[in-house]
Amino acid sequence: MSLQQTLLGRFSSLESDVPAAGGVADALEVGQVVDEDGAQLDGENLAENDLIEASEEAEVVEEGAEEGELLAETAESLESFLSAAQAAKKQGGWTTQEAAAYELGINVVMSRLGGGARDVMPSLESFGSSRERINATASVENRITDTLKKIWEAIKRAVNKVVAFVRKWYLKIADGATRLKKRAEAIRKKAENTTGSAKEKKIRTALSGLHVNKNMPNAAELKAHLDKMTEVVKSCTSGKLSKNFSQSCDDVVQAIEEQVEAKSGSTKGLTALLEVNTPIASHFTDDKTILAKFPGAADGSTGKSIGELPGGKKLALVIPKSAQDGSAKDINNAARVVMKVALVDASQQKVEIDSSKEVAILEPSQVASLADAVIDLCDSVIDYRKEFENYERKTKDTLTKIDKISGKAIKGDSEEENASLEIVRAVANYAGASIRNYGSSTTTVINYGLNLARNVLVYSNSSLNQYKAD
């Protein structure tokens, strides 16, 4: 099987899975009628079902992001062999012994994609005489160049996979947020109409999904967590909704295009992307323990987190070492982690939660306050649909343009031009990774936020059920 067939098999396009064209808002369902306890009367379309299905779509989004990372890392490794071949060709080419050594390394790299050294290396016998060595080394250069083109095509398909499934995810998660909002409104109304005293002081409820350091947060702390998640969701989506995102995408495309035409190693295309990523990072604080959660983080990177969050979790990200004045390697290292938000365990050890542990009952006024916070969080997700299609359209358009431009950044006429074009390809990879990771990070943040909201409503409603009129 050829490398092209292997790549098509493992990283196939998912365009057939993209929902039919049409307004996102039109595709969303209206929240169903709920009873006085906030339970939906339509048992087939529960908020829980939407959250579960959205989680499944988010897993595919993460899978696409991981595929893109694998392809990018393989391309980066091949870049080093390409540079070696280009340099050796000017020195008379690789000897048989040198070719054998490089063949071992290339075989390891290509095996990540299901290929091998045979995909880019001629037989070792081809490196015999002086003339043969030059021709054989030139052949390696050309084959690696061709392989990089094929890998870029596969990267594009992986990114398209993320974009496609972010759309499918959003259709589910926004519908779930609408239903969850209806439930919160009903629970708030119930709280406002609740009088009397509680027949019990403590209850058993969703402690595993709400605990912080094994204990149930009080009402004020839970509200603070909900408010924080609302702020983070708005930051995730506002960068995409604003004109700045659209303008930044245009700036990146223009910068990369100018670099290709000039065969310049400038990295100014990174500046606009870093500005887009700033809003969400502002919510995170330094956390050295996070770096261990991101194996791809290079020396000089900064770990950050929001936590400890309910459920014993942290939202974590890494601010990569500045690559604006760096080498292609620096830029590719930064691309591995740029704007990649992960939900990780807050504790380094496994935490066992006592499901039989009882927690304090919330007061009706506290329930009403928490319901308001849940409504605000749901609104931040629902409001995103107004501009989601614009974001999706702009993302696809930008990636398509970057793809076309990068196809030109393959081979220069000198060692300096080849080094510059390597940086151009790295910047293009950084741009694709940034957009891809931003999409998958949004799914991570919103999924956690709405599941937190659901657990808070369970706790709230269970508390209200303990009250009886005096």
LOTI-96458 format. One record per residue (C-alpha): x, y, z; residue in three letters. Coordinates in Angstrom, 2 decimals. Last residue first. Layout:
<nodes>
{{X; Y; Z}; 'ALA'}
...
</nodes>
This chain:
<nodes>
{{-44.93; 25.26; 58.78}; 'ASP'}
{{-44.72; 24.44; 55.08}; 'ALA'}
{{-42.37; 21.63; 54.17}; 'LYS'}
{{-38.80; 21.75; 52.89}; 'TYR'}
{{-36.74; 18.67; 52.08}; 'GLN'}
{{-37.60; 18.73; 48.36}; 'ASN'}
{{-35.87; 22.08; 48.10}; 'LEU'}
{{-32.53; 20.49; 48.95}; 'SER'}
{{-32.87; 17.79; 46.30}; 'SER'}
{{-33.69; 20.52; 43.77}; 'ASN'}
{{-30.53; 22.44; 44.58}; 'SER'}
{{-28.23; 19.40; 44.56}; 'TYR'}
{{-29.57; 18.28; 41.19}; 'VAL'}
{{-29.35; 21.86; 39.91}; 'LEU'}
{{-25.70; 22.08; 40.97}; 'VAL'}
{{-24.98; 18.81; 39.18}; 'ASN'}
{{-26.50; 20.16; 35.96}; 'ARG'}
{{-24.51; 23.37; 36.16}; 'ALA'}
{{-21.25; 21.45; 36.64}; 'LEU'}
{{-22.14; 19.36; 33.59}; 'ASN'}
{{-22.77; 22.60; 31.73}; 'LEU'}
{{-19.40; 24.08; 32.65}; 'GLY'}
{{-17.41; 20.93; 31.93}; 'TYR'}
{{-18.85; 20.58; 28.44}; 'ASN'}
{{-18.40; 24.31; 27.82}; 'ILE'}
{{-14.69; 24.34; 28.71}; 'VAL'}
{{-13.75; 21.15; 26.86}; 'THR'}
{{-15.75; 22.04; 23.73}; 'THR'}
{{-14.09; 25.47; 23.64}; 'THR'}
{{-10.67; 23.86; 23.95}; 'SER'}
{{-11.37; 21.67; 20.90}; 'SER'}
{{-12.10; 24.74; 18.78}; 'GLY'}
{{-9.13; 26.76; 20.09}; 'TYR'}
{{-6.93; 23.73; 19.51}; 'ASN'}
{{-7.82; 23.60; 15.82}; 'ARG'}
{{-7.39; 27.34; 15.32}; 'ILE'}
{{-4.02; 27.35; 17.10}; 'SER'}
{{-2.87; 24.15; 15.41}; 'ALA'}
{{-3.65; 25.50; 11.94}; 'GLY'}
{{-1.83; 28.75; 12.66}; 'ALA'}
{{1.15; 26.96; 14.19}; 'TYR'}
{{1.38; 24.67; 11.15}; 'ASN'}
{{1.39; 27.71; 8.87}; 'ALA'}
{{4.10; 29.28; 11.05}; 'VAL'}
{{6.14; 26.06; 10.81}; 'ALA'}
{{5.74; 26.00; 7.02}; 'ARG'}
{{7.04; 29.58; 6.87}; 'VAL'}
{{9.94; 28.66; 9.16}; 'ILE'}
{{10.91; 25.85; 6.79}; 'GLU'}
{{10.60; 28.35; 3.96}; 'LEU'}
{{13.27; 30.50; 5.59}; 'SER'}
{{15.67; 27.57; 6.00}; 'ALA'}
{{15.14; 26.57; 2.37}; 'ASN'}
{{15.75; 30.17; 1.28}; 'GLU'}
{{19.02; 30.31; 3.20}; 'GLU'}
{{20.21; 26.98; 1.79}; 'GLU'}
{{19.51; 28.22; -1.70}; 'SER'}
{{16.98; 27.91; -4.50}; 'ASP'}
{{14.01; 27.18; -2.28}; 'GLY'}
{{11.69; 24.19; -2.01}; 'LYS'}
{{8.34; 23.64; -0.36}; 'ILE'}
{{6.54; 26.85; 0.54}; 'ALA'}
{{4.18; 26.89; -2.43}; 'LYS'}
{{1.82; 24.32; -0.96}; 'GLY'}
{{1.76; 26.41; 2.18}; 'SER'}
{{-0.20; 29.11; 0.37}; 'ILE'}
{{-2.96; 26.76; -0.73}; 'LYS'}
{{-3.33; 25.21; 2.73}; 'ASP'}
{{-3.26; 28.60; 4.44}; 'ILE'}
{{-6.10; 29.69; 2.17}; 'LYS'}
{{-8.17; 26.60; 2.96}; 'THR'}
{{-7.49; 27.01; 6.68}; 'LEU'}
{{-8.69; 30.61; 6.58}; 'THR'}
{{-11.89; 29.80; 4.68}; 'ASP'}
{{-12.71; 26.94; 7.06}; 'LYS'}
{{-12.20; 29.15; 10.10}; 'THR'}
{{-14.16; 32.05; 8.63}; 'LYS'}
{{-17.15; 29.85; 7.84}; 'ARG'}
{{-17.16; 28.26; 11.28}; 'GLU'}
{{-16.86; 31.61; 13.03}; 'TYR'}
{{-19.65; 33.12; 10.95}; 'ASN'}
{{-21.78; 30.04; 11.59}; 'GLU'}
{{-21.24; 30.37; 15.34}; 'PHE'}
{{-22.31; 34.01; 15.47}; 'GLU'}
{{-25.82; 33.82; 16.87}; 'LYS'}
{{-25.16; 30.33; 18.20}; 'ARG'}
{{-22.85; 31.72; 20.90}; 'TYR'}
{{-25.82; 33.21; 22.73}; 'ASP'}
{{-26.87; 29.71; 23.83}; 'ILE'}
{{-23.57; 29.03; 25.57}; 'VAL'}
{{-23.43; 32.32; 27.51}; 'SER'}
{{-27.16; 31.93; 28.19}; 'ASP'}
{{-26.55; 28.56; 29.86}; 'CYS'}
{{-23.99; 30.13; 32.20}; 'LEU'}
{{-26.34; 32.99; 33.07}; 'ASP'}
{{-29.16; 30.52; 33.75}; 'ILE'}
{{-26.87; 28.47; 35.99}; 'VAL'}
{{-25.97; 31.61; 37.99}; 'ALA'}
{{-29.67; 32.47; 38.38}; 'ASP'}
{{-30.33; 28.91; 39.58}; 'ALA'}
{{-27.54; 29.30; 42.14}; 'LEU'}
{{-29.13; 32.47; 43.52}; 'SER'}
{{-32.57; 30.82; 43.70}; 'ALA'}
{{-31.06; 27.81; 45.47}; 'VAL'}
{{-29.37; 30.09; 48.01}; 'GLN'}
{{-32.69; 31.83; 48.71}; 'SER'}
{{-34.36; 28.43; 49.16}; 'PRO'}
{{-31.70; 27.36; 51.73}; 'GLU'}
{{-29.31; 24.60; 50.74}; 'LEU'}
{{-29.17; 21.38; 52.72}; 'ILE'}
{{-25.80; 20.48; 54.23}; 'ALA'}
{{-24.04; 17.37; 52.94}; 'VAL'}
{{-24.26; 13.66; 53.75}; 'GLU'}
{{-21.48; 11.21; 52.95}; 'LYS'}
{{-22.72; 7.90; 51.54}; 'SER'}
{{-20.94; 8.41; 48.23}; 'SER'}
{{-17.57; 8.58; 50.03}; 'ASP'}
{{-15.27; 9.95; 47.32}; 'ILE'}
{{-11.93; 8.27; 46.58}; 'GLU'}
{{-9.27; 10.53; 45.10}; 'VAL'}
{{-6.47; 9.02; 43.00}; 'LYS'}
{{-3.22; 10.86; 43.57}; 'GLN'}
{{-1.76; 13.92; 41.82}; 'GLN'}
{{-4.89; 15.83; 42.73}; 'SER'}
{{-6.61; 18.43; 40.56}; 'ALA'}
{{-7.46; 15.88; 37.88}; 'ASP'}
{{-7.29; 17.34; 34.39}; 'VAL'}
{{-9.60; 19.14; 31.96}; 'LEU'}
{{-7.42; 20.33; 29.09}; 'ALA'}
{{-7.15; 23.65; 27.28}; 'VAL'}
{{-4.94; 23.69; 24.19}; 'LYS'}
{{-4.41; 27.33; 23.31}; 'MET'}
{{-0.90; 26.69; 21.95}; 'VAL'}
{{0.34; 23.30; 23.16}; 'VAL'}
{{1.89; 21.51; 20.20}; 'ARG'}
{{2.20; 24.72; 18.17}; 'ALA'}
{{4.81; 26.07; 20.59}; 'ALA'}
{{7.13; 23.17; 19.82}; 'ASN'}
{{6.57; 23.77; 16.09}; 'ASN'}
{{7.52; 27.43; 16.52}; 'ILE'}
{{10.66; 26.63; 18.49}; 'ASP'}
{{11.70; 24.01; 15.90}; 'LYS'}
{{11.13; 26.47; 13.06}; 'ALA'}
{{13.50; 28.82; 14.84}; 'SER'}
{{12.58; 31.63; 17.17}; 'GLY'}
{{11.82; 35.33; 17.07}; 'ASP'}
{{8.06; 35.01; 17.48}; 'GLN'}
{{8.40; 31.71; 19.28}; 'ALA'}
{{7.64; 32.87; 22.80}; 'SER'}
{{7.75; 29.87; 25.12}; 'LYS'}
{{4.36; 28.25; 25.10}; 'PRO'}
{{1.59; 29.25; 27.50}; 'ILE'}
{{0.33; 25.93; 28.75}; 'VAL'}
{{-3.26; 25.15; 29.63}; 'LEU'}
{{-5.24; 23.62; 32.46}; 'ALA'}
{{-8.83; 23.48; 33.65}; 'LEU'}
{{-8.65; 21.76; 37.00}; 'LYS'}
{{-10.77; 19.00; 38.45}; 'LYS'}
{{-11.83; 17.51; 41.79}; 'GLY'}
{{-15.52; 17.48; 40.83}; 'GLY'}
{{-15.87; 21.16; 41.63}; 'PRO'}
{{-12.84; 23.17; 40.48}; 'LEU'}
{{-9.42; 23.32; 42.14}; 'GLU'}
{{-8.72; 25.15; 40.07}; 'GLY'}
{{-8.12; 27.28; 37.04}; 'ILE'}
{{-4.72; 26.42; 35.62}; 'SER'}
{{-1.46; 27.64; 34.12}; 'LYS'}
{{1.81; 26.01; 33.07}; 'GLY'}
{{4.48; 28.27; 31.58}; 'THR'}
{{6.79; 27.15; 28.76}; 'SER'}
{{10.55; 27.75; 29.00}; 'GLY'}
{{11.45; 24.17; 28.21}; 'ASP'}
{{9.03; 22.74; 25.66}; 'ALA'}
{{5.51; 21.47; 26.36}; 'ALA'}
{{4.75; 18.34; 24.34}; 'GLY'}
{{4.29; 16.13; 27.40}; 'PRO'}
{{1.43; 18.37; 28.64}; 'PHE'}
{{0.13; 17.06; 31.97}; 'LYS'}
{{3.61; 17.35; 33.52}; 'ALA'}
{{3.53; 21.08; 32.72}; 'LEU'}
{{0.47; 21.46; 34.97}; 'ILE'}
{{2.37; 21.11; 38.23}; 'THR'}
{{4.01; 24.52; 37.68}; 'LYS'}
{{0.71; 26.37; 38.08}; 'ASP'}
{{0.55; 30.04; 37.10}; 'ASP'}
{{-2.97; 31.49; 37.07}; 'THR'}
{{-5.66; 31.16; 34.42}; 'PHE'}
{{-8.51; 33.58; 33.66}; 'HIS'}
{{-6.33; 35.81; 31.42}; 'SER'}
{{-5.63; 32.81; 29.17}; 'ALA'}
{{-9.18; 33.01; 27.79}; 'ILE'}
{{-8.81; 36.58; 26.51}; 'PRO'}
{{-5.23; 36.27; 25.08}; 'THR'}
{{-5.77; 33.71; 22.32}; 'ASN'}
{{-6.81; 36.21; 19.67}; 'VAL'}
{{-3.76; 38.37; 20.38}; 'GLU'}
{{-1.45; 35.36; 20.05}; 'LEU'}
{{-2.92; 34.66; 16.62}; 'LEU'}
{{-2.25; 38.18; 15.42}; 'ALA'}
{{1.38; 38.03; 16.51}; 'THR'}
{{2.14; 34.63; 15.00}; 'LEU'}
{{2.06; 35.83; 11.40}; 'GLY'}
{{4.98; 38.12; 12.26}; 'LYS'}
{{7.27; 35.10; 12.09}; 'THR'}
{{9.64; 36.31; 9.37}; 'SER'}
{{11.69; 33.61; 7.62}; 'GLY'}
{{11.47; 35.23; 4.22}; 'SER'}
{{10.94; 33.51; 0.90}; 'LYS'}
{{9.57; 36.87; -0.28}; 'ALA'}
{{6.51; 35.23; -1.87}; 'GLU'}
{{6.23; 32.71; 0.94}; 'VAL'}
{{6.62; 35.34; 3.67}; 'GLN'}
{{4.06; 37.61; 2.05}; 'GLU'}
{{1.55; 34.75; 1.89}; 'GLU'}
{{2.19; 33.84; 5.53}; 'ILE'}
{{1.60; 37.43; 6.63}; 'ALA'}
{{-1.54; 37.81; 4.51}; 'GLN'}
{{-3.06; 34.59; 5.85}; 'VAL'}
{{-2.25; 35.56; 9.43}; 'VAL'}
{{-3.66; 39.07; 9.00}; 'ASP'}
{{-6.89; 37.71; 7.51}; 'ASP'}
{{-7.31; 35.35; 10.47}; 'CYS'}
{{-6.61; 38.24; 12.83}; 'SER'}
{{-9.29; 40.34; 11.16}; 'GLN'}
{{-11.90; 37.62; 11.63}; 'SER'}
{{-10.89; 37.07; 15.23}; 'PHE'}
{{-10.76; 40.80; 15.96}; 'ASN'}
{{-14.24; 41.26; 14.53}; 'LYS'}
{{-15.51; 39.50; 17.60}; 'SER'}
{{-17.41; 36.25; 17.76}; 'LEU'}
{{-14.41; 33.94; 17.86}; 'LYS'}
{{-12.62; 35.79; 20.63}; 'GLY'}
{{-15.99; 36.20; 22.34}; 'SER'}
{{-16.53; 32.44; 22.38}; 'THR'}
{{-13.69; 31.35; 24.62}; 'CYS'}
{{-13.90; 34.50; 26.72}; 'SER'}
{{-17.64; 34.05; 27.20}; 'LYS'}
{{-17.07; 30.46; 28.27}; 'VAL'}
{{-14.39; 31.58; 30.74}; 'VAL'}
{{-16.65; 34.24; 32.29}; 'GLU'}
{{-19.54; 31.79; 32.62}; 'THR'}
{{-17.16; 29.26; 34.18}; 'MET'}
{{-16.11; 31.82; 36.78}; 'LYS'}
{{-19.74; 32.63; 37.59}; 'ASP'}
{{-20.49; 28.93; 38.11}; 'LEU'}
{{-17.44; 28.56; 40.39}; 'HIS'}
{{-18.42; 31.65; 42.39}; 'ALA'}
{{-21.96; 30.30; 42.72}; 'LYS'}
{{-20.60; 27.04; 44.11}; 'LEU'}
{{-18.44; 28.95; 46.59}; 'GLU'}
{{-21.38; 31.05; 47.80}; 'ALA'}
{{-23.56; 27.95; 48.21}; 'ALA'}
{{-20.99; 26.05; 50.27}; 'ASN'}
{{-18.52; 23.68; 48.62}; 'PRO'}
{{-19.08; 19.97; 49.31}; 'MET'}
{{-15.93; 18.28; 50.61}; 'ASN'}
{{-13.60; 15.71; 49.05}; 'LYS'}
{{-10.96; 18.33; 48.17}; 'ASN'}
{{-13.57; 20.22; 46.21}; 'VAL'}
{{-16.65; 18.11; 45.70}; 'HIS'}
{{-19.29; 18.85; 43.08}; 'LEU'}
{{-19.42; 15.86; 40.72}; 'GLY'}
{{-18.61; 13.24; 43.34}; 'SER'}
{{-20.94; 14.92; 45.85}; 'LEU'}
{{-24.07; 14.49; 43.72}; 'ALA'}
{{-26.50; 14.20; 46.65}; 'THR'}
{{-26.99; 12.69; 50.09}; 'ARG'}
{{-28.94; 14.92; 52.44}; 'ILE'}
{{-28.46; 17.02; 55.58}; 'LYS'}
{{-30.60; 19.09; 57.93}; 'LYS'}
{{-33.83; 17.18; 57.36}; 'GLU'}
{{-37.46; 18.34; 57.58}; 'LYS'}
{{-36.43; 21.70; 56.17}; 'ALA'}
{{-38.41; 24.68; 57.36}; 'SER'}
{{-41.34; 26.61; 55.96}; 'GLY'}
{{-41.62; 28.32; 52.63}; 'THR'}
{{-40.78; 27.49; 49.03}; 'THR'}
{{-42.35; 29.74; 46.38}; 'ASN'}
{{-39.11; 31.50; 45.40}; 'GLU'}
{{-37.34; 28.16; 45.38}; 'ALA'}
{{-39.93; 26.64; 43.02}; 'LYS'}
{{-39.54; 29.61; 40.68}; 'LYS'}
{{-35.77; 29.13; 40.73}; 'ARG'}
{{-36.20; 25.41; 40.08}; 'ILE'}
{{-38.43; 26.14; 37.06}; 'ALA'}
{{-35.94; 28.65; 35.66}; 'GLU'}
{{-33.08; 26.21; 36.20}; 'ALA'}
{{-34.94; 23.48; 34.30}; 'ARG'}
{{-35.65; 25.81; 31.40}; 'LYS'}
{{-31.96; 26.78; 31.35}; 'LYS'}
{{-30.98; 23.11; 31.23}; 'LEU'}
{{-33.19; 22.60; 28.18}; 'ARG'}
{{-31.57; 25.50; 26.35}; 'THR'}
{{-28.09; 24.38; 27.43}; 'ALA'}
{{-28.80; 20.88; 26.07}; 'GLY'}
{{-29.84; 22.36; 22.73}; 'ASP'}
{{-26.64; 24.41; 22.71}; 'ALA'}
{{-24.61; 21.30; 23.53}; 'ILE'}
{{-26.16; 19.19; 20.79}; 'LYS'}
{{-25.85; 21.65; 17.90}; 'LEU'}
{{-22.46; 22.65; 19.25}; 'TYR'}
{{-21.11; 19.12; 19.07}; 'TRP'}
{{-22.16; 18.73; 15.46}; 'LYS'}
{{-20.42; 22.00; 14.62}; 'ARG'}
{{-17.33; 21.08; 16.60}; 'VAL'}
{{-17.51; 17.81; 14.68}; 'PHE'}
{{-17.04; 19.41; 11.31}; 'ALA'}
{{-14.33; 21.83; 12.46}; 'VAL'}
{{-12.34; 19.04; 14.12}; 'VAL'}
{{-12.61; 16.78; 11.09}; 'LYS'}
{{-11.62; 19.67; 8.86}; 'ASN'}
{{-8.48; 19.99; 10.98}; 'VAL'}
{{-7.71; 16.30; 10.46}; 'ALA'}
{{-8.35; 16.65; 6.72}; 'ARG'}
{{-5.96; 19.60; 6.57}; 'LYS'}
{{-3.34; 17.62; 8.45}; 'ILE'}
{{-3.74; 14.79; 5.91}; 'ALA'}
{{-3.13; 17.21; 3.05}; 'GLU'}
{{-0.12; 18.54; 4.95}; 'TRP'}
{{1.15; 14.98; 5.27}; 'ILE'}
{{0.90; 14.52; 1.52}; 'LYS'}
{{2.87; 17.72; 0.88}; 'LYS'}
{{5.49; 16.69; 3.44}; 'LEU'}
{{5.78; 13.34; 1.65}; 'THR'}
{{6.53; 15.10; -1.65}; 'ASP'}
{{9.31; 17.10; -0.02}; 'THR'}
{{10.60; 13.93; 1.60}; 'ILE'}
{{10.63; 12.27; -1.83}; 'ARG'}
{{12.43; 15.18; -3.49}; 'ASN'}
{{15.15; 15.38; -0.83}; 'GLU'}
{{15.59; 11.60; -0.82}; 'VAL'}
{{15.96; 11.66; -4.62}; 'SER'}
{{18.58; 14.40; -4.33}; 'ALA'}
{{20.47; 12.09; -1.97}; 'THR'}
{{20.26; 9.28; -4.55}; 'ALA'}
{{21.43; 11.55; -7.37}; 'ASN'}
{{24.41; 12.88; -5.39}; 'ILE'}
{{25.36; 9.41; -4.14}; 'ARG'}
{{25.03; 7.88; -7.60}; 'GLU'}
{{27.50; 10.37; -9.09}; 'ARG'}
{{30.07; 9.67; -6.34}; 'SER'}
{{29.61; 5.91; -6.61}; 'SER'}
{{27.56; 3.72; -4.27}; 'GLY'}
{{24.56; 5.50; -2.74}; 'PHE'}
{{22.01; 3.67; -4.89}; 'SER'}
{{23.01; 0.37; -3.25}; 'GLU'}
{{21.30; 1.65; -0.12}; 'LEU'}
{{17.96; 1.34; -1.91}; 'SER'}
{{16.01; 4.56; -2.45}; 'PRO'}
{{14.66; 6.26; 0.66}; 'MET'}
{{11.38; 8.18; 0.97}; 'VAL'}
{{8.57; 5.61; 1.20}; 'ASP'}
{{11.00; 2.74; 1.80}; 'ARG'}
{{11.89; 4.34; 5.13}; 'ALA'}
{{8.55; 3.15; 6.46}; 'GLY'}
{{4.82; 3.74; 6.48}; 'GLY'}
{{2.06; 3.25; 9.05}; 'GLY'}
{{1.97; 6.90; 9.98}; 'LEU'}
{{4.13; 6.60; 13.08}; 'ARG'}
{{6.30; 4.14; 11.10}; 'SER'}
{{7.51; 7.09; 9.03}; 'MET'}
{{9.50; 8.54; 11.94}; 'VAL'}
{{11.14; 5.25; 12.96}; 'VAL'}
{{12.01; 4.42; 9.34}; 'ASN'}
{{13.50; 7.86; 8.86}; 'ILE'}
{{15.86; 7.28; 11.77}; 'GLY'}
{{17.04; 3.91; 10.51}; 'LEU'}
{{17.41; 5.20; 6.95}; 'GLU'}
{{19.57; 8.05; 8.19}; 'TYR'}
{{22.13; 5.58; 9.50}; 'ALA'}
{{22.05; 3.51; 6.32}; 'ALA'}
{{22.45; 6.64; 4.21}; 'ALA'}
{{25.52; 7.63; 6.19}; 'GLU'}
{{27.08; 4.20; 5.67}; 'GLN'}
{{26.28; 4.21; 1.95}; 'THR'}
{{27.78; 7.69; 1.63}; 'THR'}
{{25.43; 10.61; 1.59}; 'TRP'}
{{25.68; 13.28; -1.13}; 'GLY'}
{{28.60; 15.19; -2.65}; 'GLY'}
{{28.80; 18.08; -0.21}; 'GLN'}
{{25.99; 20.10; -1.80}; 'LYS'}
{{23.71; 17.06; -1.60}; 'LYS'}
{{24.62; 16.67; 2.07}; 'ALA'}
{{23.09; 20.03; 3.02}; 'ALA'}
{{19.80; 19.31; 1.25}; 'GLN'}
{{19.68; 15.79; 2.69}; 'ALA'}
{{20.27; 17.04; 6.23}; 'ALA'}
{{17.63; 19.75; 5.86}; 'SER'}
{{15.12; 17.18; 4.63}; 'LEU'}
{{16.00; 14.86; 7.52}; 'PHE'}
{{15.29; 17.68; 9.98}; 'SER'}
{{12.03; 18.52; 8.20}; 'GLU'}
{{10.99; 14.88; 8.49}; 'LEU'}
{{10.86; 15.23; 12.26}; 'SER'}
{{8.63; 18.31; 11.97}; 'GLU'}
{{6.33; 16.51; 9.54}; 'ALA'}
{{5.95; 13.63; 11.97}; 'THR'}
{{5.14; 16.04; 14.82}; 'GLU'}
{{2.54; 17.78; 12.66}; 'ALA'}
{{0.92; 14.47; 11.70}; 'LEU'}
{{0.72; 13.31; 15.30}; 'LEU'}
{{-0.66; 16.67; 16.44}; 'GLU'}
{{-3.33; 16.67; 13.72}; 'GLY'}
{{-4.40; 13.18; 14.73}; 'GLU'}
{{-4.64; 14.33; 18.34}; 'GLU'}
{{-6.89; 17.25; 17.33}; 'ALA'}
{{-9.10; 14.92; 15.32}; 'GLY'}
{{-9.44; 12.60; 18.31}; 'GLU'}
{{-10.27; 15.56; 20.54}; 'GLU'}
{{-13.10; 16.56; 18.20}; 'VAL'}
{{-14.23; 12.92; 18.14}; 'VAL'}
{{-14.39; 12.95; 21.94}; 'GLU'}
{{-16.34; 16.21; 21.76}; 'ALA'}
{{-18.98; 14.47; 19.65}; 'GLU'}
{{-19.41; 11.88; 22.39}; 'GLU'}
{{-19.62; 14.61; 25.04}; 'SER'}
{{-22.31; 16.35; 23.00}; 'ALA'}
{{-24.28; 13.09; 22.97}; 'GLU'}
{{-24.01; 12.82; 26.76}; 'ILE'}
{{-24.91; 16.49; 27.27}; 'LEU'}
{{-27.89; 16.20; 24.93}; 'ASP'}
{{-29.14; 13.09; 26.71}; 'ASN'}
{{-28.77; 14.78; 30.09}; 'GLU'}
{{-30.82; 17.76; 28.85}; 'ALA'}
{{-33.60; 15.26; 28.28}; 'LEU'}
{{-35.36; 14.70; 24.99}; 'ASN'}
{{-37.19; 11.38; 25.31}; 'GLU'}
{{-38.72; 12.11; 28.72}; 'GLY'}
{{-40.77; 15.07; 27.48}; 'ASP'}
{{-42.16; 16.33; 30.78}; 'LEU'}
{{-38.79; 17.77; 31.66}; 'GLN'}
{{-38.07; 17.88; 35.39}; 'ALA'}
{{-37.71; 21.39; 36.82}; 'GLY'}
{{-39.48; 20.46; 40.06}; 'ASP'}
{{-42.65; 22.33; 39.06}; 'GLU'}
{{-42.82; 20.44; 35.76}; 'ASP'}
{{-40.85; 21.22; 32.64}; 'VAL'}
{{-41.90; 22.06; 29.08}; 'VAL'}
{{-39.19; 21.42; 26.49}; 'GLN'}
{{-36.39; 23.77; 25.49}; 'GLY'}
{{-36.62; 24.66; 21.80}; 'VAL'}
{{-34.60; 22.53; 19.45}; 'GLU'}
{{-31.61; 23.81; 17.55}; 'LEU'}
{{-31.38; 23.31; 13.80}; 'ALA'}
{{-32.86; 26.72; 13.00}; 'ASP'}
{{-30.27; 28.42; 15.22}; 'ALA'}
{{-27.48; 26.67; 13.36}; 'VAL'}
{{-28.87; 28.03; 10.13}; 'GLY'}
{{-28.59; 25.71; 7.17}; 'GLY'}
{{-26.13; 23.62; 5.24}; 'ALA'}
{{-26.37; 19.91; 5.87}; 'ALA'}
{{-24.41; 18.58; 8.82}; 'PRO'}
{{-20.77; 17.69; 8.15}; 'VAL'}
{{-20.33; 13.93; 8.24}; 'ASP'}
{{-19.78; 13.63; 4.49}; 'SER'}
{{-16.88; 16.05; 4.85}; 'GLU'}
{{-15.09; 13.58; 7.11}; 'LEU'}
{{-11.86; 13.31; 5.18}; 'SER'}
{{-9.77; 10.26; 5.92}; 'SER'}
{{-6.81; 10.31; 8.25}; 'PHE'}
{{-5.97; 6.63; 8.66}; 'ARG'}
{{-7.09; 5.35; 5.26}; 'GLY'}
{{-6.15; 8.44; 3.27}; 'LEU'}
{{-2.75; 8.43; 4.93}; 'LEU'}
{{-2.17; 4.78; 4.07}; 'THR'}
{{-3.34; 5.28; 0.48}; 'GLN'}
{{-0.93; 8.19; 0.02}; 'GLN'}
{{1.88; 6.21; 1.65}; 'LEU'}
{{1.36; 3.47; -0.91}; 'SER'}
{{0.00; 0.00; 0.00}; 'MET'}
</nodes>
